[in-house]
Amino acid sequence: GLVGFFCLTLLLNGPISPVLPAGFEPLLMMAGRVYPPGLVALVAVAGNLYMDYVNYHIYGAALRHPRLQRARSSAVFQKTLALFQRQPFLAVWLCAWSPLPDWIAAFLAPVSGYPMSKYLCAKFLGRLPRLWFFAALGLVVPISTRALAVFMAIAIAIGVAIVAHGGRRARQRQQPVAGPRPSLVRVHTPA
């Protein structure tokens, strides 16, 4: 069971995690009903840290791509990056345990060159109490396990649909625009 939980942790915290904002917490609550919340938190944080390591490299490479130069040069991005660089450890830690979107720090850390070891340390210190909280919450929240599973499945389905729709739109933009079609109707003109 814990191996399956670890694998789902990898899926729900992978590169597509920004479109799955509410899929992991119900899983933690369900696992916390079966296993001790501390053990669930440790397995979950191990999966989180592994995917944070992977995402650090993926997001960093993606955001350094030349096509995103204009976005990186924007005033909003530059101000956000400057704010992040003032206290990067605090920013990563805060995003790791609070309701703030975690992907913000996940995008800014590699672009700013923040060291991986400090990044993962801040993630660990922020994630462990948060993951334990949700695992322990599963023992006291009066929501059925079936309802939690349905909620998790719906959250994942919505995330997958968003990713699939975005991929389809990207493919449509890449297709060459065809010129006007030749008419199949012959027009007879008097000679």
Phi, psi and chi 1 to 4 in degrees:
 res  aa     phi    psi   chi1   chi2   chi3   chi4
   1 GLY       -  -41.0      -      -      -      -
   2 LEU   -70.5  -29.2  -73.3  174.5      -      -
   3 VAL   -66.7  -43.4  171.9      -      -      -
   4 GLY   -62.3  -41.7      -      -      -      -
   5 PHE   -60.8  -43.0  172.6   70.9      -      -
   6 PHE   -61.1  -44.0  179.7   78.6      -      -
   7 CYS   -63.2  -41.5  -68.0      -      -      -
   8 LEU   -65.9  -34.0  -74.9  172.3      -      -
   9 THR   -60.5  -42.2  -61.8      -      -      -
  10 LEU   -62.7  -45.0  -62.5  178.5      -      -
  11 LEU   -62.4  -48.5  171.4   70.5      -      -
  12 LEU   -77.3   -8.8  -64.8  174.6      -      -
  13 ASN  -118.6   14.8  -69.7  -74.2      -      -
  14 GLY   -79.4 -165.0      -      -      -      -
  15 PRO   -60.3  -21.9  -24.5   33.1      -      -
  16 ILE   -91.6    7.3   64.3  167.0      -      -
  17 SER   -58.7  -30.4   62.2      -      -      -
  18 PRO   -60.1  -23.8  -28.4   36.8      -      -
  19 VAL   -97.4    5.8  -63.2      -      -      -
  20 LEU  -121.9   60.4  -59.0  171.2      -      -
  21 PRO   -69.9  -20.6   26.7  -33.7      -      -
  22 ALA  -126.6   24.0      -      -      -      -
  23 GLY   -90.6  -22.8      -      -      -      -
  24 PHE   -86.5  -37.1 -167.2   50.7      -      -
  25 GLU   -61.2  -44.0  -72.7   77.5    6.8      -
  26 PRO   -61.7  -34.2  -21.2   30.2      -      -
  27 LEU   -64.9  -42.4  178.0   63.9      -      -
  28 LEU   -60.7  -42.6  -73.9  166.0      -      -
  29 MET   -65.1  -39.8  -66.9  167.9   68.9      -
  30 MET   -66.4  -44.2  -71.7 -173.1  -56.1      -
  31 ALA   -65.2  -35.1      -      -      -      -
  32 GLY   -66.8  -17.1      -      -      -      -
  33 ARG   -82.4  -21.8  -68.9  178.2  177.7 -179.9
  34 VAL  -101.4  -38.1  178.8      -      -      -
  35 TYR  -119.9  161.1  -59.8  102.1      -      -
  36 PRO   -59.1  133.6  -20.7   30.0      -      -
  37 PRO   -54.2  -35.1  -27.3   35.4      -      -
  38 GLY   -64.1  -41.6      -      -      -      -
  39 LEU   -66.4  -42.3  179.6   60.3      -      -
  40 VAL   -59.4  -44.3  169.6      -      -      -
  41 ALA   -63.4  -41.3      -      -      -      -
  42 LEU   -65.5  -43.1  -73.4  173.6      -      -
  43 VAL   -65.0  -42.6  171.4      -      -      -
  44 ALA   -65.4  -41.2      -      -      -      -
  45 VAL   -69.0  -32.6   83.3      -      -      -
  46 ALA   -62.8  -45.7      -      -      -      -
  47 GLY   -63.9  -41.0      -      -      -      -
  48 ASN   -60.6  -47.6  -93.8 -108.6      -      -
  49 LEU   -65.8  -37.8  -69.5  178.0      -      -
  50 TYR   -61.7  -46.8  174.9   74.8      -      -
  51 MET   -70.6  -30.8  -71.6  -44.7  -60.3      -
  52 ASP   -63.9  -38.1  -74.7  -29.8      -      -
  53 TYR   -61.8  -47.3  175.1   82.6      -      -
  54 VAL   -64.6  -48.6  171.2      -      -      -
  55 ASN   -61.8  -34.8  -71.0  -18.1      -      -
  56 TYR   -55.9  -45.1 -176.2   94.5      -      -
  57 HIS   -74.1  -41.1  -66.0  -67.7      -      -
  58 ILE   -66.0  -51.0  -69.4  173.0      -      -
  59 TYR   -63.9  -39.6  -66.4  155.2      -      -
  60 GLY   -61.4  -46.5      -      -      -      -
  61 ALA   -65.0  -42.2      -      -      -      -
  62 ALA   -64.7  -44.2      -      -      -      -
  63 LEU   -74.0  -19.2  -70.9  169.4      -      -
  64 ARG   -88.6   -1.2  -75.2 -171.6  -70.6  -87.1
  65 HIS   -62.1  141.2 -166.5  -82.7      -      -
  66 PRO   -57.3  -30.3  -23.1   30.2      -      -
  67 ARG   -66.6  -19.0  -73.5 -171.3  178.7 -179.9
  68 LEU   -99.4   10.9  -66.8  178.1      -      -
  69 GLN   -58.4  -42.2  175.9   58.7   40.6      -
  70 ARG   -62.7  -41.7 -160.8  166.1   99.1 -168.7
  71 ALA   -65.8  -41.5      -      -      -      -
  72 ARG   -65.9  -28.0  -76.1 -168.3  -46.4  -88.5
  73 SER   -85.3   -8.5  -59.6      -      -      -
  74 SER   -64.3  153.4   73.3      -      -      -
  75 ALA   -63.9  -39.5      -      -      -      -
  76 VAL   -63.3  -46.6  170.9      -      -      -
  77 PHE   -63.6  -44.4 -174.4   86.5      -      -
  78 GLN   -64.4  -39.7  -70.0  -59.0  -45.7      -
  79 LYS   -67.4  -41.2  -73.6  178.6 -176.2  177.1
  80 THR   -65.1  -41.9  -53.2      -      -      -
  81 LEU   -64.0  -42.1 -175.0   61.0      -      -
  82 ALA   -63.8  -40.1      -      -      -      -
  83 LEU   -64.9  -42.1 -174.7   60.9      -      -
  84 PHE   -61.1  -42.7  174.0   82.8      -      -
  85 GLN   -70.0  -14.6  -71.2  174.0  -33.9      -
  86 ARG   -65.9  -46.0  -71.8  167.6  129.8 -179.8
  87 GLN  -142.2   70.6  -69.0  -71.3  -31.8      -
  88 PRO   -63.4  -39.5   17.7  -26.2      -      -
  89 PHE   -62.5  -45.3 -169.6   90.0      -      -
  90 LEU   -62.7  -41.3  177.6   65.0      -      -
  91 ALA   -64.1  -45.2      -      -      -      -
  92 VAL   -65.1  -45.8  173.2      -      -      -
  93 TRP   -61.0  -44.6  175.3   76.8      -      -
  94 LEU   -63.4  -44.1 -172.9   62.7      -      -
  95 CYS   -68.5  -26.4  -72.4      -      -      -
  96 ALA   -73.8  -31.3      -      -      -      -
  97 TRP  -110.1  -18.8   68.5  -98.1      -      -
  98 SER   -95.0  174.2   74.0      -      -      -
  99 PRO   -72.0   -4.3  -14.4   24.4      -      -
 100 LEU   -60.0  145.4  -67.7  172.8      -      -
 101 PRO   -60.4  122.5  -17.5   26.6      -      -
 102 ASP   -68.1  -27.1 -168.2   31.6      -      -
 103 TRP   -66.9  -20.4   54.6  -94.4      -      -
 104 ILE   -61.5  -50.9  -65.8  171.5      -      -
 105 ALA   -67.4  -34.6      -      -      -      -
 106 ALA   -64.8  -30.3      -      -      -      -
 107 PHE   -82.0  -40.4  -72.8  165.4      -      -
 108 LEU   -77.0  -33.7  -66.8  173.9      -      -
 109 ALA   -58.9  -52.0      -      -      -      -
 110 PRO   -69.3  -33.3   19.4  -26.9      -      -
 111 VAL   -67.4  -35.8  170.6      -      -      -
 112 SER   -80.4  -10.2   70.6      -      -      -
 113 GLY    80.3   19.1      -      -      -      -
 114 TYR   -63.0  132.5 -170.2   58.7      -      -
 115 PRO   -59.8  137.8  -21.3   30.6      -      -
 116 MET   -57.8  -43.2  171.7   73.9   72.8      -
 117 SER   -61.8  -43.2   59.2      -      -      -
 118 LYS   -68.8  -38.0  -68.6  180.0 -179.6 -179.8
 119 TYR   -60.6  -48.8  172.9   72.8      -      -
 120 LEU   -68.7  -33.2  -68.5  177.8      -      -
 121 CYS   -64.9  -45.8 -178.8      -      -      -
 122 ALA   -63.5  -38.8      -      -      -      -
 123 LYS   -62.7  -45.7  -75.5  -75.1 -161.0  161.6
 124 PHE   -59.9  -48.4  174.3   79.3      -      -
 125 LEU   -65.8  -28.8  -67.0  174.1      -      -
 126 GLY   -86.8  -37.6      -      -      -      -
 127 ARG   -74.9  -41.7  -79.4  -73.8  173.1 -176.5
 128 LEU   -55.6  -50.9 -171.3   61.1      -      -
 129 PRO   -65.6  -35.5    8.3  -13.2      -      -
 130 ARG   -65.7  -45.3  176.4 -171.3  168.7  105.7
 131 LEU   -67.4  -38.7  -62.0  174.0      -      -
 132 TRP   -62.4  -42.2  175.3   85.1      -      -
 133 PHE   -57.4  -48.5  171.3   77.3      -      -
 134 PHE   -68.6  -36.4  -80.9  104.9      -      -
 135 ALA   -64.8  -42.0      -      -      -      -
 136 ALA   -70.6  -31.4      -      -      -      -
 137 LEU   -62.7  -30.5 -165.7   61.4      -      -
 138 GLY   -59.4  -25.0      -      -      -      -
 139 LEU   -78.8  -23.9  -63.9  171.7      -      -
 140 VAL  -112.2  -18.7  -64.4      -      -      -
 141 VAL   -77.0  127.8  171.7      -      -      -
 142 PRO   -83.4   49.1   30.4  -33.4      -      -
 143 ILE  -111.4  135.0  -61.1  173.0      -      -
 144 SER   -66.1  154.2   72.4      -      -      -
 145 THR   -62.5  -36.0  -58.1      -      -      -
 146 ARG   -62.3  -43.8  178.1  176.2  -74.8  170.5
 147 ALA   -63.0  -40.9      -      -      -      -
 148 LEU   -62.2  -41.7  -73.0  171.5      -      -
 149 ALA   -64.9  -40.7      -      -      -      -
 150 VAL   -65.0  -43.5  166.6      -      -      -
 151 PHE   -61.3  -43.8 -177.5   77.4      -      -
 152 MET   -62.7  -43.7 -175.7 -179.2   78.5      -
 153 ALA   -63.4  -40.7      -      -      -      -
 154 ILE   -64.5  -43.8  -70.3  170.4      -      -
 155 ALA   -61.2  -42.4      -      -      -      -
 156 ILE   -66.9  -42.6  -68.8  170.8      -      -
 157 ALA   -61.8  -41.1      -      -      -      -
 158 ILE   -64.1  -43.5  -70.4  170.1      -      -
 159 GLY   -62.0  -43.5      -      -      -      -
 160 VAL   -64.9  -40.4  168.5      -      -      -
 161 ALA   -63.6  -39.2      -      -      -      -
 162 ILE   -64.1  -44.6  -70.4  169.5      -      -
 163 VAL   -64.5  -44.1  170.0      -      -      -
 164 ALA   -64.4  -41.5      -      -      -      -
 165 HIS   -65.2  -41.5  179.8   69.5      -      -
 166 GLY   -63.7  -39.2      -      -      -      -
 167 GLY   -65.5  -39.9      -      -      -      -
 168 ARG   -66.2  -41.8 -169.1  176.6   83.2 -133.4
 169 ARG   -64.9  -37.4  -73.7 -176.6   54.4 -174.9
 170 ALA   -65.5  -40.9      -      -      -      -
 171 ARG   -65.3  -37.1  -76.1 -169.8  -58.6  -83.6
 172 GLN   -65.3  -37.1  -72.6  173.5  -14.0      -
 173 ARG   -68.6  -28.0  -76.6 -169.3  -59.6 -108.8
 174 GLN   -83.5  -17.1  -69.6  175.5   -8.8      -
 175 GLN   -71.1  136.0  -69.7  177.9   -6.1      -
 176 PRO   -67.7  145.4   21.3  -27.9      -      -
 177 VAL   -80.6  125.7  177.7      -      -      -
 178 ALA   -79.8  148.6      -      -      -      -
 179 GLY   -74.0 -177.0      -      -      -      -
 180 PRO   -63.5  140.8   17.0  -23.4      -      -
 181 ARG   -75.3  141.3  -67.4 -179.9  134.2 -172.0
 182 PRO   -69.2  144.1   17.5  -24.1      -      -
 183 SER   -74.1  139.4  176.0      -      -      -
 184 LEU   -91.9   -9.0  -62.5  176.5      -      -
 185 VAL   -92.4  128.5  178.8      -      -      -
 186 ARG   -86.8  135.0  -78.7 -166.4 -175.3  164.4
 187 VAL  -105.5  121.7  179.1      -      -      -
 188 HIS   -91.0  125.3  -66.1  -74.5      -      -
 189 THR  -111.1  139.9   55.0      -      -      -
 190 PRO   -65.3  139.2    9.4  -12.2      -      -
 191 ALA   -89.7      -      -      -      -      -
